[in-house]
Amino acid sequence: MITFLEGLLVEKQPTRVVLNVHGVGYEVFLPLSSFDRLPAEQQPCRLLIYDCIREDDHRLFGFAGAAERELFELLLGINGIGPKTALSALSGLSVRELKTAVVAGDVKRLSSISGIGKKTAERMVVELRDKLSTGEALAAVAGAAEPSAHDLRTRDALLALISLGYKQADAQRRLRSILPRLKPAATVEEVVRAALAG
């Protein structure tokens, strides 16, 4: 299987590129989120690859980062989602936005993606929620690369609830419902107690 390709970016269009790797031209399909991060044509380019081999088809799907490829693979594991729909999902929302929508159970947002109906969006929420790591769920909840003191408190409270046996999604739902009612200076312990009390 091909894991990555590194070569000269010969041609680029919003959904596909051609990479010249030692004289061989590889056609690679990719989401808009990766297209936005490509170098100019005739420049060196490295893409992570998902090698999709089927009875009647062999296609390469490329990604600028590991998070995109991992989420693409998770999406392919959902009944009713093929490579085209998975690319559409990654083109419609960023990795962070997709994860946030899954963790929040935002079926409406997911079904706004081209090719994804309400039933498929519901399956995405059910099947992906528990596959996202604690760290990914926290990143989705925090919504920022640099966590503030508030985000760190939320993260610690979430980890505490998960360690007490709550599923990520349930713990996040509880935190979202009680955080607005607490004082800004509430400690992690107070947040956890409030979440446990409901």
N, CA, C and O atoms as a DFTB+ gen file, in Angstrom:
792 C
 N C O
     1  1       0.834      -1.191       0.000
     2  2       0.000       0.000       0.000
     3  2       0.877       1.253       0.000
     4  3       1.967       1.267       0.573
     5  1       0.384       2.287      -0.647
     6  2       1.111       3.559      -0.692
     7  2       0.708       4.385       0.534
     8  3      -0.478       4.608       0.778
     9  1       1.703       4.834       1.298
    10  2       1.436       5.617       2.500
    11  2       1.554       7.109       2.233
    12  3       0.768       7.903       2.750
    13  1       2.534       7.488       1.428
    14  2       2.662       8.893       1.031
    15  2       3.345       8.979      -0.322
    16  3       4.019       8.044      -0.756
    17  1       3.161      10.117      -0.984
    18  2       3.846      10.397      -2.247
    19  2       4.537      11.744      -2.116
    20  3       3.981      12.696      -1.567
    21  1       5.750      11.806      -2.627
    22  2       6.496      13.060      -2.599
    23  2       7.073      13.291      -3.992
    24  3       7.798      12.446      -4.518
    25  1       6.756      14.417      -4.574
    26  2       7.241      14.699      -5.916
    27  2       6.908      16.116      -6.332
    28  3       6.678      16.987      -5.493
    29  1       6.885      16.340      -7.637
    30  2       6.601      17.659      -8.186
    31  2       5.104      17.779      -8.460
    32  3       4.508      16.899      -9.081
    33  1       4.507      18.865      -7.996
    34  2       3.088      19.100      -8.226
    35  2       2.904      19.623      -9.648
    36  3       3.122      20.805      -9.916
    37  1       2.499      18.730     -10.560
    38  2       2.404      19.068     -11.974
    39  2       1.112      19.813     -12.291
    40  3       1.098      20.760     -13.077
    41  1       0.040      19.370     -11.670
    42  2      -1.278      19.943     -11.974
    43  2      -2.107      19.930     -10.712
    44  3      -2.074      18.965      -9.949
    45  1      -2.862      21.015     -10.486
    46  2      -3.760      21.000      -9.326
    47  2      -5.090      21.637      -9.653
    48  3      -5.164      22.698     -10.272
    49  1      -6.146      20.957      -9.219
    50  2      -7.514      21.430      -9.334
    51  2      -8.141      21.226      -7.955
    52  3      -7.606      20.463      -7.151
    53  1      -9.261      21.890      -7.663
    54  2      -9.823      21.788      -6.311
    55  2     -10.060      20.380      -5.772
    56  3     -10.005      20.182      -4.558
    57  1     -10.320      19.400      -6.628
    58  2     -10.584      18.055      -6.104
    59  2      -9.538      17.011      -6.501
    60  3      -9.603      15.869      -6.046
    61  1      -8.584      17.390      -7.338
    62  2      -7.563      16.413      -7.757
    63  2      -6.250      17.090      -8.109
    64  3      -6.220      18.255      -8.507
    65  1      -5.170      16.343      -7.956
    66  2      -3.845      16.834      -8.343
    67  2      -3.123      15.717      -9.091
    68  3      -3.496      14.547      -9.017
    69  1      -2.087      16.114      -9.806
    70  2      -1.191      15.131     -10.428
    71  2       0.201      15.390      -9.871
    72  3       0.733      16.496      -9.966
    73  1       0.781      14.339      -9.285
    74  2       2.126      14.434      -8.722
    75  2       3.085      13.639      -9.595
    76  3       2.829      12.478      -9.914
    77  1       4.189      14.269      -9.979
    78  2       5.227      13.583     -10.737
    79  2       6.252      13.043      -9.746
    80  3       7.021      13.799      -9.153
    81  1       6.247      11.713      -9.577
    82  2       7.185      11.075      -8.657
    83  2       8.167      10.260      -9.484
    84  3       7.848       9.165      -9.947
    85  1       9.377      10.811      -9.667
    86  2      10.427      10.146     -10.463
    87  2       9.939       9.722     -11.840
    88  3      10.199       8.605     -12.286
    89  1       9.226      10.631     -12.512
    90  2       8.793      10.372     -13.880
    91  2       7.460       9.654     -14.010
    92  3       7.001       9.418     -15.128
    93  1       6.824       9.297     -12.892
    94  2       5.514       8.650     -12.941
    95  2       4.472       9.644     -12.419
    96  3       4.622      10.201     -11.331
    97  1       3.420       9.859     -13.208
    98  2       2.372      10.800     -12.803
    99  2       1.272      10.088     -12.038
   100  3       0.619       9.188     -12.567
   101  1       1.067      10.495     -10.786
   102  2       0.015       9.907      -9.958
   103  2      -1.150      10.883      -9.848
   104  3      -0.965      12.040      -9.470
   105  1      -2.353      10.413     -10.181
   106  2      -3.546      11.222      -9.996
   107  2      -4.040      10.970      -8.566
   108  3      -4.254       9.827      -8.160
   109  1      -4.215      12.057      -7.818
   110  2      -4.624      11.950      -6.414
   111  2      -5.843      12.834      -6.186
   112  3      -5.841      14.010      -6.549
   113  1      -6.880      12.268      -5.587
   114  2      -8.092      13.028      -5.250
   115  2      -7.970      13.511      -3.813
   116  3      -7.480      12.790      -2.945
   117  1      -8.420      14.739      -3.569
   118  2      -8.248      15.285      -2.230
   119  2      -9.367      16.242      -1.847
   120  3     -10.053      16.779      -2.717
   121  1      -9.556      16.463      -0.517
   122  2     -10.598      17.395      -0.074
   123  2     -10.116      18.837      -0.203
   124  3      -8.918      19.091      -0.322
   125  1     -11.052      19.768      -0.177
   126  2     -10.706      21.184      -0.281
   127  2      -9.799      21.634       0.855
   128  3      -8.953      22.509       0.669
   129  1      -9.974      21.039       2.034
   130  2      -9.146      21.420       3.187
   131  2      -7.662      21.160       2.905
   132  3      -6.803      21.903       3.380
   133  1      -7.358      20.113       2.137
   134  2      -5.963      19.836       1.770
   135  2      -5.538      20.680       0.584
   136  3      -4.394      21.130       0.516
   137  1      -6.463      20.900      -0.361
   138  2      -6.152      21.706      -1.546
   139  2      -5.662      23.100      -1.147
   140  3      -4.734      23.640      -1.749
   141  1      -6.296      23.670      -0.127
   142  2      -5.934      25.014       0.334
   143  2      -4.498      25.095       0.851
   144  3      -3.924      26.181       0.926
   145  1      -3.924      23.956       1.205
   146  2      -2.567      23.948       1.787
   147  2      -1.499      23.469       0.801
   148  3      -0.351      23.244       1.186
   149  1      -1.876      23.315      -0.463
   150  2      -0.913      22.856      -1.469
   151  2       0.028      23.979      -1.895
   152  3      -0.349      25.151      -1.860
   153  1       1.254      23.627      -2.297
   154  2       2.144      24.639      -2.869
   155  2       1.704      24.969      -4.298
   156  3       0.753      24.380      -4.814
   157  1       2.391      25.897      -4.920
   158  2       2.086      26.249      -6.313
   159  2       2.491      25.103      -7.233
   160  3       3.287      24.243      -6.857
   161  1       1.931      25.101      -8.449
   162  2       2.322      24.073      -9.437
   163  2       3.820      24.172      -9.711
   164  3       4.421      25.243      -9.621
   165  1       4.400      23.030     -10.047
   166  2       5.836      22.881     -10.341
   167  2       6.710      23.019      -9.083
   168  3       7.926      23.189      -9.180
   169  1       6.076      22.944      -7.906
   170  2       6.822      22.976      -6.647
   171  2       6.803      21.586      -6.009
   172  3       5.895      20.798      -6.275
   173  1       7.807      21.273      -5.161
   174  2       7.798      19.980      -4.465
   175  2       6.571      19.876      -3.546
   176  3       6.151      20.855      -2.929
   177  1       6.020      18.682      -3.476
   178  2       4.798      18.479      -2.694
   179  2       4.819      17.077      -2.083
   180  3       5.254      16.119      -2.721
   181  1       4.343      16.969      -0.839
   182  2       4.248      15.668      -0.167
   183  2       2.824      15.506       0.340
   184  3       2.309      16.366       1.055
   185  1       2.190      14.396      -0.034
   186  2       0.822      14.121       0.404
   187  2       0.756      12.765       1.094
   188  3       1.371      11.801       0.638
   189  1       0.017      12.692       2.185
   190  2      -0.281      11.408       2.809
   191  2      -1.354      10.755       1.952
   192  3      -2.246      11.435       1.444
   193  1      -1.272       9.457       1.792
   194  2      -2.146       8.763       0.834
   195  2      -3.000       7.697       1.507
   196  3      -2.548       6.974       2.395
   197  1      -4.251       7.622       1.055
   198  2      -5.104       6.478       1.368
   199  2      -5.292       5.752       0.043
   200  3      -5.878       6.300      -0.890
   201  1      -4.800       4.531      -0.042
   202  2      -4.808       3.745      -1.269
   203  2      -6.081       2.891      -1.291
   204  3      -6.191       1.915      -0.550
   205  1      -7.035       3.264      -2.142
   206  2      -8.339       2.592      -2.186
   207  2      -8.397       1.641      -3.383
   208  3      -8.472       2.080      -4.530
   209  1      -8.362       0.348      -3.109
   210  2      -8.389      -0.660      -4.170
   211  2      -9.698      -1.434      -4.087
   212  3     -10.019      -2.044      -3.067
   213  1     -10.440      -1.393      -5.183
   214  2     -11.684      -2.161      -5.272
   215  2     -11.620      -3.029      -6.514
   216  3     -10.704      -2.897      -7.326
   217  1     -12.596      -3.919      -6.661
   218  2     -12.626      -4.830      -7.804
   219  2     -12.467      -4.107      -9.131
   220  3     -11.674      -4.512      -9.981
   221  1     -13.233      -3.027      -9.301
   222  2     -13.268      -2.350     -10.593
   223  2     -12.612      -0.971     -10.577
   224  3     -12.752      -0.210     -11.535
   225  1     -11.899      -0.643      -9.500
   226  2     -11.375       0.714      -9.371
   227  2     -10.146       0.747      -8.458
   228  3     -10.063      -0.002      -7.485
   229  1      -9.212       1.608      -8.781
   230  2      -8.042       1.830      -7.929
   231  2      -7.775       3.329      -7.907
   232  3      -7.364       3.906      -8.914
   233  1      -8.010       3.962      -6.753
   234  2      -7.822       5.414      -6.644
   235  2      -6.949       5.750      -5.450
   236  3      -6.911       5.039      -4.446
   237  1      -6.254       6.860      -5.602
   238  2      -5.435       7.381      -4.509
   239  2      -6.105       8.636      -3.970
   240  3      -6.503       9.519      -4.731
   241  1      -6.226       8.705      -2.644
   242  2      -6.781       9.884      -1.992
   243  2      -5.670      10.516      -1.165
   244  3      -4.997       9.836      -0.390
   245  1      -5.483      11.825      -1.336
   246  2      -4.368      12.506      -0.679
   247  2      -4.818      13.506       0.369
   248  3      -5.909      14.072       0.295
   249  1      -3.936      13.709       1.360
   250  2      -4.247      14.605       2.473
   251  2      -2.999      15.362       2.889
   252  3      -1.894      14.819       2.896
   253  1      -3.198      16.631       3.236
   254  2      -2.076      17.471       3.657
   255  2      -1.617      17.117       5.068
   256  3      -0.459      17.342       5.418
   257  1      -2.521      16.564       5.882
   258  2      -2.164      16.232       7.265
   259  2      -2.734      14.908       7.719
   260  3      -3.682      14.386       7.132
   261  1      -2.140      14.368       8.781
   262  2      -2.547      13.061       9.309
   263  2      -3.971      13.081       9.862
   264  3      -4.695      12.093       9.737
   265  1      -4.379      14.196      10.471
   266  2      -5.722      14.269      11.068
   267  2      -6.803      14.086      10.003
   268  3      -7.822      13.440      10.247
   269  1      -6.571      14.666       8.811
   270  2      -7.544      14.528       7.722
   271  2      -7.634      13.080       7.256
   272  3      -8.727      12.550       7.056
   273  1      -6.482      12.449       7.087
   274  2      -6.491      11.058       6.619
   275  2      -7.148      10.133       7.649
   276  3      -7.911       9.239       7.282
   277  1      -6.855      10.345       8.932
   278  2      -7.441       9.510       9.982
   279  2      -8.966       9.642      10.001
   280  3      -9.685       8.650      10.121
   281  1      -9.445      10.883       9.881
   282  2     -10.898      11.094       9.897
   283  2     -11.536      10.509       8.633
   284  3     -12.641       9.968       8.693
   285  1     -10.852      10.612       7.494
   286  2     -11.319      10.011       6.242
   287  2     -11.511       8.501       6.432
   288  3     -12.528       7.941       6.024
   289  1     -10.524       7.852       7.056
   290  2     -10.600       6.411       7.281
   291  2     -11.741       6.056       8.231
   292  3     -12.425       5.052       8.033
   293  1     -11.946       6.876       9.262
   294  2     -13.060       6.645      10.184
   295  2     -14.398       6.783       9.461
   296  3     -15.320       5.998       9.683
   297  1     -14.491       7.789       8.594
   298  2     -15.730       8.007       7.836
   299  2     -16.032       6.828       6.919
   300  3     -17.190       6.443       6.757
   301  1     -14.990       6.255       6.318
   302  2     -15.184       5.108       5.423
   303  2     -15.734       3.890       6.161
   304  3     -16.341       3.011       5.550
   305  1     -15.522       3.840       7.464
   306  2     -16.008       2.719       8.266
   307  2     -17.499       2.802       8.563
   308  3     -18.067       1.878       9.146
   309  1     -18.138       3.905       8.166
   310  2     -19.570       4.089       8.438
   311  2     -20.384       3.589       7.252
   312  3     -20.102       3.937       6.106
   313  1     -21.377       2.785       7.528
   314  2     -22.245       2.238       6.482
   315  2     -22.897       3.384       5.708
   316  3     -23.490       4.285       6.302
   317  1     -22.785       3.343       4.390
   318  2     -23.400       4.379       3.557
   319  2     -22.455       5.498       3.164
   320  3     -22.826       6.377       2.387
   321  1     -21.240       5.477       3.688
   322  2     -20.257       6.512       3.324
   323  2     -19.102       5.876       2.555
   324  3     -18.370       5.035       3.079
   325  1     -18.960       6.298       1.306
   326  2     -17.853       5.847       0.477
   327  2     -16.818       6.966       0.372
   328  3     -16.977       8.020       0.989
   329  1     -15.754       6.738      -0.413
   330  2     -14.688       7.742      -0.537
   331  2     -15.174       9.112      -1.008
   332  3     -14.717      10.143      -0.514
   333  1     -16.111       9.118      -1.972
   334  2     -16.599      10.389      -2.511
   335  2     -17.307      11.212      -1.431
   336  3     -17.079      12.416      -1.308
   337  1     -18.164      10.552      -0.655
   338  2     -18.897      11.239       0.408
   339  2     -17.956      11.671       1.531
   340  3     -18.120      12.749       2.102
   341  1     -16.970      10.826       1.847
   342  2     -15.992      11.173       2.892
   343  2     -15.199      12.410       2.476
   344  3     -14.938      13.288       3.299
   345  1     -14.815      12.481       1.193
   346  2     -14.105      13.678       0.690
   347  2     -15.006      14.894       0.777
   348  3     -14.562      15.981       1.148
   349  1     -16.273      14.711       0.435
   350  2     -17.242      15.796       0.491
   351  2     -17.371      16.327       1.919
   352  3     -17.460      17.536       2.136
   353  1     -17.379      15.408       2.893
   354  2     -17.475      15.808       4.308
   355  2     -16.269      16.648       4.713
   356  3     -16.413      17.666       5.390
   357  1     -15.069      16.215       4.292
   358  2     -13.849      16.947       4.642
   359  2     -13.704      18.240       3.845
   360  3     -12.946      19.130       4.229
   361  1     -14.432      18.339       2.740
   362  2     -14.429      19.580       1.957
   363  2     -15.433      20.576       2.534
   364  3     -15.224      21.788       2.476
   365  1     -16.532      20.044       3.093
   366  2     -17.591      20.910       3.621
   367  2     -17.266      21.494       4.983
   368  3     -17.632      22.632       5.278
   369  1     -16.576      20.714       5.819
   370  2     -16.219      21.168       7.171
   371  2     -14.763      20.807       7.452
   372  3     -14.247      19.825       6.918
   373  1     -14.112      21.597       8.284
   374  2     -12.737      21.268       8.673
   375  2     -12.769      20.066       9.612
   376  3     -13.832      19.688      10.105
   377  1     -11.605      19.467       9.858
   378  2     -11.521      18.317      10.767
   379  2     -12.084      18.704      12.133
   380  3     -12.856      17.950      12.725
   381  1     -11.697      19.878      12.632
   382  2     -12.169      20.333      13.940
   383  2     -13.696      20.507      13.941
   384  3     -14.373      20.097      14.884
   385  1     -14.225      21.115      12.881
   386  2     -15.674      21.342      12.801
   387  2     -16.439      20.018      12.728
   388  3     -17.489      19.866      13.352
   389  1     -15.907      19.066      11.962
   390  2     -16.551      17.749      11.870
   391  2     -16.576      17.058      13.227
   392  3     -17.601      16.519      13.645
   393  1     -15.429      17.082      13.911
   394  2     -15.353      16.429      15.218
   395  2     -16.275      17.115      16.222
   396  3     -16.941      16.454      17.019
   397  1     -16.307      18.447      16.174
   398  2     -17.184      19.194      17.082
   399  2     -18.642      18.834      16.829
   400  3     -19.407      18.629      17.772
   401  1     -19.031      18.755      15.548
   402  2     -20.404      18.406      15.196
   403  2     -20.746      16.994      15.669
   404  3     -21.855      16.752      16.146
   405  1     -19.804      16.065      15.539
   406  2     -20.029      14.680      15.981
   407  2     -20.188      14.627      17.494
   408  3     -21.135      14.032      18.009
   409  1     -19.240      15.265      18.210
   410  2     -19.261      15.247      19.678
   411  2     -20.534      15.916      20.211
   412  3     -21.118      15.464      21.195
   413  1     -20.953      17.002      19.544
   414  2     -22.144      17.732      19.984
   415  2     -23.441      17.080      19.504
   416  3     -24.530      17.483      19.913
   417  1     -23.324      16.074      18.637
   418  2     -24.519      15.428      18.094
   419  2     -25.301      16.353      17.169
   420  3     -26.528      16.280      17.090
   421  1     -24.571      17.225      16.469
   422  2     -25.195      18.230      15.604
   423  2     -25.540      17.624      14.234
   424  3     -24.839      17.843      13.246
   425  1     -26.630      16.864      14.206
   426  2     -27.073      16.177      12.988
   427  2     -27.390      17.187      11.882
   428  3     -27.109      16.936      10.710
   429  1     -27.973      18.324      12.257
   430  2     -28.352      19.342      11.272
   431  2     -27.117      19.846      10.513
   432  3     -27.144      19.996       9.291
   433  1     -26.057      20.099      11.245
   434  2     -24.837      20.607      10.600
   435  2     -24.218      19.537       9.694
   436  3     -23.792      19.833       8.577
   437  1     -24.173      18.311      10.176
   438  2     -23.596      17.220       9.385
   439  2     -24.413      16.949       8.134
   440  3     -23.851      16.675       7.073
   441  1     -25.751      17.022       8.249
   442  2     -26.589      16.738       7.083
   443  2     -26.613      17.895       6.086
   444  3     -27.198      17.775       5.010
   445  1     -25.976      19.019       6.442
   446  2     -25.866      20.131       5.493
   447  2     -24.757      19.876       4.473
   448  3     -24.649      20.587       3.474
   449  1     -23.930      18.853       4.732
   450  2     -22.840      18.498       3.816
   451  2     -23.430      17.794       2.604
   452  3     -24.296      16.929       2.740
   453  1     -22.964      18.163       1.429
   454  2     -23.439      17.561       0.188
   455  2     -23.236      16.042       0.209
   456  3     -22.137      15.559       0.477
   457  1     -24.304      15.303      -0.076
   458  2     -24.216      13.843      -0.131
   459  2     -24.516      13.149       1.186
   460  3     -24.556      11.920       1.243
   461  1     -24.732      13.934       2.263
   462  2     -25.029      13.333       3.567
   463  2     -26.433      13.728       3.996
   464  3     -26.721      14.900       4.236
   465  1     -27.301      12.725       4.088
   466  2     -28.676      12.967       4.527
   467  2     -28.780      12.841       6.037
   468  3     -27.784      12.593       6.717
   469  1     -29.974      13.011       6.553
   470  2     -30.189      12.980       7.998
   471  2     -29.812      11.635       8.609
   472  3     -29.175      11.589       9.662
   473  1     -30.204      10.530       7.949
   474  2     -29.919       9.197       8.497
   475  2     -28.416       8.931       8.558
   476  3     -27.907       8.390       9.539
   477  1     -27.715       9.324       7.487
   478  2     -26.256       9.129       7.464
   479  2     -25.609       9.989       8.539
   480  3     -24.682       9.541       9.214
   481  1     -26.086      11.224       8.708
   482  2     -25.547      12.131       9.735
   483  2     -25.745      11.529      11.128
   484  3     -24.861      11.608      11.981
   485  1     -26.913      10.927      11.342
   486  2     -27.183      10.285      12.636
   487  2     -26.241       9.107      12.866
   488  3     -25.749       8.902      13.976
   489  1     -25.992       8.328      11.800
   490  2     -25.045       7.206      11.912
   491  2     -23.643       7.720      12.227
   492  3     -22.913       7.115      13.012
   493  1     -23.271       8.849      11.602
   494  2     -21.942       9.438      11.856
   495  2     -21.781       9.762      13.336
   496  3     -20.751       9.466      13.941
   497  1     -22.811      10.372      13.906
   498  2     -22.746      10.747      15.326
   499  2     -22.606       9.496      16.195
   500  3     -21.734       9.425      17.061
   501  1     -23.476       8.514      15.955
   502  2     -23.486       7.296      16.776
   503  2     -22.170       6.525      16.644
   504  3     -21.599       6.095      17.646
   505  1     -21.687       6.350      15.402
   506  2     -20.527       5.492      15.177
   507  2     -19.189       6.182      15.424
   508  3     -18.211       5.519      15.770
   509  1     -19.129       7.503      15.252
   510  2     -17.844       8.195      15.425
   511  2     -17.610       8.692      16.843
   512  3     -16.468       8.810      17.285
   513  1     -18.690       8.981      17.552
   514  2     -18.572       9.599      18.879
   515  2     -17.567       8.875      19.771
   516  3     -16.665       9.500      20.329
   517  1     -17.720       7.568      19.905
   518  2     -16.846       6.822      20.805
   519  2     -15.516       6.432      20.175
   520  3     -14.637       5.903      20.854
   521  1     -15.364       6.692      18.871
   522  2     -14.088       6.386      18.214
   523  2     -13.104       7.544      18.342
   524  3     -11.896       7.365      18.185
   525  1     -13.634       8.733      18.629
   526  2     -12.750       9.879      18.816
   527  2     -12.075       9.733      20.173
   528  3     -12.726       9.405      21.165
   529  1     -10.765       9.977      20.212
   530  2     -10.035       9.851      21.474
   531  2     -10.454      10.963      22.420
   532  3     -11.076      11.944      22.014
   533  1     -10.105      10.795      23.682
   534  2     -10.409      11.826      24.678
   535  2      -9.792      13.153      24.264
   536  3     -10.417      14.206      24.392
   537  1      -8.562      13.095      23.769
   538  2      -7.874      14.317      23.343
   539  2      -8.615      15.016      22.214
   540  3      -8.728      16.242      22.207
   541  1      -9.123      14.236      21.252
   542  2      -9.862      14.820      20.130
   543  2     -11.166      15.440      20.609
   544  3     -11.561      16.511      20.148
   545  1     -11.829      14.761      21.534
   546  2     -13.079      15.303      22.075
   547  2     -12.814      16.603      22.824
   548  3     -13.591      17.554      22.741
   549  1     -11.708      16.625      23.552
   550  2     -11.348      17.841      24.296
   551  2     -11.040      18.984      23.353
   552  3     -11.451      20.121      23.582
   553  1     -10.313      18.675      22.290
   554  2      -9.976      19.715      21.312
   555  2     -11.254      20.270      20.688
   556  3     -11.367      21.472      20.448
   557  1     -12.205      19.393      20.433
   558  2     -13.468      19.838      19.845
   559  2     -14.243      20.720      20.815
   560  3     -14.859      21.708      20.413
   561  1     -14.206      20.354      22.104
   562  2     -14.919      21.134      23.116
   563  2     -14.225      22.475      23.356
   564  3     -14.880      23.511      23.468
   565  1     -12.913      22.444      23.433
   566  2     -12.162      23.682      23.703
   567  2     -12.259      24.631      22.520
   568  3     -12.404      25.840      22.697
   569  1     -12.176      24.072      21.294
   570  2     -12.327      24.886      20.095
   571  2     -11.192      25.847      19.836
   572  3     -11.325      26.743      19.003
   573  1     -10.077      25.685      20.528
   574  2      -8.952      26.589      20.319
   575  2      -7.656      25.832      20.499
   576  3      -7.550      24.923      21.322
   577  1      -6.663      26.231      19.703
   578  2      -5.364      25.562      19.773
   579  2      -4.662      25.880      21.090
   580  3      -4.010      25.013      21.674
   581  1      -4.793      27.124      21.560
   582  2      -4.184      27.540      22.808
   583  2      -5.255      27.564      23.888
   584  3      -6.080      28.477      23.906
   585  1      -5.265      26.587      24.787
   586  2      -6.333      26.561      25.772
   587  2      -6.212      27.683      26.796
   588  3      -5.116      27.993      27.262
   589  1      -7.332      28.280      27.139
   590  2      -7.358      29.295      28.190
   591  2      -7.530      28.574      29.514
   592  3      -7.682      27.353      29.546
   593  1      -7.505      29.334      30.617
   594  2      -7.711      28.727      31.938
   595  2      -9.079      28.055      31.988
   596  3      -9.237      26.992      32.587
   597  1     -10.075      28.692      31.347
   598  2     -11.432      28.127      31.304
   599  2     -11.424      26.790      30.562
   600  3     -12.049      25.828      31.008
   601  1     -10.706      26.728      29.414
   602  2     -10.637      25.493      28.633
   603  2      -9.924      24.387      29.408
   604  3     -10.317      23.222      29.347
   605  1      -8.872      24.764      30.138
   606  2      -8.135      23.776      30.932
   607  2      -9.031      23.222      32.033
   608  3      -8.991      22.027      32.323
   609  1      -9.842      24.086      32.647
   610  2     -10.777      23.646      33.686
   611  2     -11.800      22.684      33.069
   612  3     -12.120      21.647      33.650
   613  1     -12.306      23.044      31.888
   614  2     -13.271      22.182      31.194
   615  2     -12.630      20.848      30.855
   616  3     -13.239      19.793      31.032
   617  1     -11.400      20.901      30.367
   618  2     -10.685      19.671      30.015
   619  2     -10.514      18.776      31.233
   620  3     -10.784      17.577      31.171
   621  1     -10.061      19.364      32.351
   622  2      -9.839      18.573      33.562
   623  2     -11.146      17.988      34.089
   624  3     -11.185      16.843      34.540
   625  1     -12.217      18.783      34.029
   626  2     -13.527      18.296      34.484
   627  2     -14.005      17.154      33.583
   628  3     -14.555      16.163      34.063
   629  1     -13.789      17.305      32.271
   630  2     -14.188      16.266      31.319
   631  2     -13.423      14.976      31.583
   632  3     -14.011      13.894      31.600
   633  1     -12.120      15.088      31.787
   634  2     -11.301      13.904      32.075
   635  2     -11.757      13.230      33.368
   636  3     -11.787      12.004      33.464
   637  1     -12.112      14.053      34.362
   638  2     -12.579      13.498      35.637
   639  2     -13.872      12.709      35.430
   640  3     -14.027      11.611      35.965
   641  1     -14.789      13.267      34.660
   642  2     -16.065      12.577      34.414
   643  2     -15.846      11.277      33.633
   644  3     -16.477      10.258      33.915
   645  1     -14.946      11.327      32.652
   646  2     -14.646      10.116      31.861
   647  2     -14.030       9.055      32.762
   648  3     -14.345       7.871      32.643
   649  1     -13.145       9.484      33.668
   650  2     -12.515       8.522      34.574
   651  2     -13.536       7.926      35.552
   652  3     -13.325       6.847      36.105
   653  1     -14.641       8.646      35.754
   654  2     -15.712       8.143      36.629
   655  2     -16.680       7.216      35.878
   656  3     -17.651       6.718      36.449
   657  1     -16.393       6.996      34.588
   658  2     -17.187       6.037      33.825
   659  2     -18.151       6.624      32.814
   660  3     -18.858       5.883      32.132
   661  1     -18.192       7.958      32.706
   662  2     -19.078       8.566      31.716
   663  2     -18.471       8.441      30.325
   664  3     -17.251       8.482      30.167
   665  1     -19.332       8.287      29.313
   666  2     -18.855       8.326      27.932
   667  2     -18.549       9.776      27.598
   668  3     -19.126      10.692      28.184
   669  1     -17.631       9.980      26.647
   670  2     -17.227      11.352      26.271
   671  2     -18.424      12.232      25.966
   672  3     -18.543      13.344      26.481
   673  1     -19.305      11.723      25.127
   674  2     -20.441      12.530      24.677
   675  2     -21.339      12.911      25.848
   676  3     -21.804      14.047      25.932
   677  1     -21.587      11.955      26.762
   678  2     -22.441      12.244      27.919
   679  2     -21.788      13.260      28.839
   680  3     -22.441      14.177      29.337
   681  1     -20.491      13.085      29.057
   682  2     -19.751      14.017      29.922
   683  2     -19.774      15.423      29.328
   684  3     -19.968      16.403      30.047
   685  1     -19.577      15.516      28.023
   686  2     -19.582      16.831      27.379
   687  2     -20.959      17.475      27.445
   688  3     -21.079      18.681      27.657
   689  1     -21.988      16.672      27.265
   690  2     -23.356      17.200      27.318
   691  2     -23.640      17.775      28.707
   692  3     -24.230      18.848      28.834
   693  1     -23.219      17.059      29.736
   694  2     -23.431      17.526      31.104
   695  2     -22.675      18.838      31.348
   696  3     -23.214      19.779      31.930
   697  1     -21.423      18.882      30.893
   698  2     -20.619      20.095      31.099
   699  2     -21.234      21.288      30.374
   700  3     -21.302      22.388      30.922
   701  1     -21.683      21.063      29.134
   702  2     -22.278      22.174      28.374
   703  2     -23.525      22.713      29.074
   704  3     -23.804      23.910      29.028
   705  1     -24.266      21.819      29.720
   706  2     -25.512      22.276      30.351
   707  2     -25.268      23.000      31.676
   708  3     -26.043      23.880      32.051
   709  1     -24.185      22.632      32.395
   710  2     -24.004      23.249      33.719
   711  2     -23.010      24.423      33.718
   712  3     -23.100      25.294      34.584
   713  1     -22.077      24.466      32.777
   714  2     -21.056      25.528      32.800
   715  2     -21.633      26.948      32.789
   716  3     -21.138      27.802      33.525
   717  1     -22.665      27.233      31.979
   718  2     -23.194      28.602      31.974
   719  2     -23.776      29.036      33.331
   720  3     -23.856      30.229      33.621
   721  1     -24.182      28.054      34.164
   722  2     -24.806      28.386      35.453
   723  2     -23.784      28.595      36.567
   724  3     -24.129      29.104      37.634
   725  1     -22.511      28.202      36.328
   726  2     -21.494      28.294      37.378
   727  2     -20.777      29.637      37.361
   728  3     -20.760      30.349      36.358
   729  1     -20.186      29.955      38.512
   730  2     -19.376      31.181      38.594
   731  2     -18.133      30.992      37.733
   732  3     -17.615      29.879      37.641
   733  1     -17.638      32.068      37.094
   734  2     -16.426      31.947      36.273
   735  2     -15.227      31.411      37.052
   736  3     -14.336      30.785      36.479
   737  1     -15.211      31.662      38.378
   738  2     -14.064      31.232      39.191
   739  2     -14.251      29.835      39.784
   740  3     -13.451      29.409      40.617
   741  1     -15.283      29.125      39.372
   742  2     -15.540      27.780      39.930
   743  2     -14.349      26.866      39.686
   744  3     -13.746      26.891      38.613
   745  1     -14.012      26.053      40.693
   746  2     -12.880      25.135      40.562
   747  2     -13.304      23.897      39.762
   748  3     -14.490      23.676      39.519
   749  1     -12.323      23.107      39.364
   750  2     -12.603      21.856      38.641
   751  2     -13.506      20.969      39.498
   752  3     -14.452      20.360      39.000
   753  1     -13.197      20.907      40.799
   754  2     -13.982      20.068      41.713
   755  2     -15.445      20.522      41.743
   756  3     -16.357      19.696      41.726
   757  1     -15.659      21.844      41.788
   758  2     -17.024      22.370      41.813
   759  2     -17.757      22.070      40.490
   760  3     -18.953      21.778      40.477
   761  1     -17.015      22.150      39.400
   762  2     -17.601      21.854      38.084
   763  2     -18.033      20.393      38.007
   764  3     -19.129      20.078      37.544
   765  1     -17.145      19.499      38.474
   766  2     -17.435      18.062      38.450
   767  2     -18.638      17.752      39.340
   768  3     -19.525      16.994      38.947
   769  1     -18.667      18.341      40.546
   770  2     -19.791      18.103      41.469
   771  2     -21.109      18.550      40.834
   772  3     -22.116      17.847      40.908
   773  1     -21.084      19.735      40.208
   774  2     -22.295      20.260      39.561
   775  2     -22.732      19.339      38.424
   776  3     -23.924      19.100      38.234
   777  1     -21.756      18.822      37.667
   778  2     -22.074      17.919      36.544
   779  2     -22.678      16.617      37.063
   780  3     -23.609      16.083      36.460
   781  1     -22.161      16.112      38.161
   782  2     -22.667      14.868      38.742
   783  2     -24.074      15.065      39.294
   784  3     -24.910      14.163      39.238
   785  1     -24.318      16.250      39.822
   786  2     -25.643      16.552      40.365
   787  2     -26.663      16.749      39.244
   788  3     -27.871      16.654      39.462
   789  1     -26.146      17.030      38.023
   790  2     -27.040      17.181      36.867
   791  2     -27.440      18.609      36.677
   792  3     -28.189      18.922      35.752
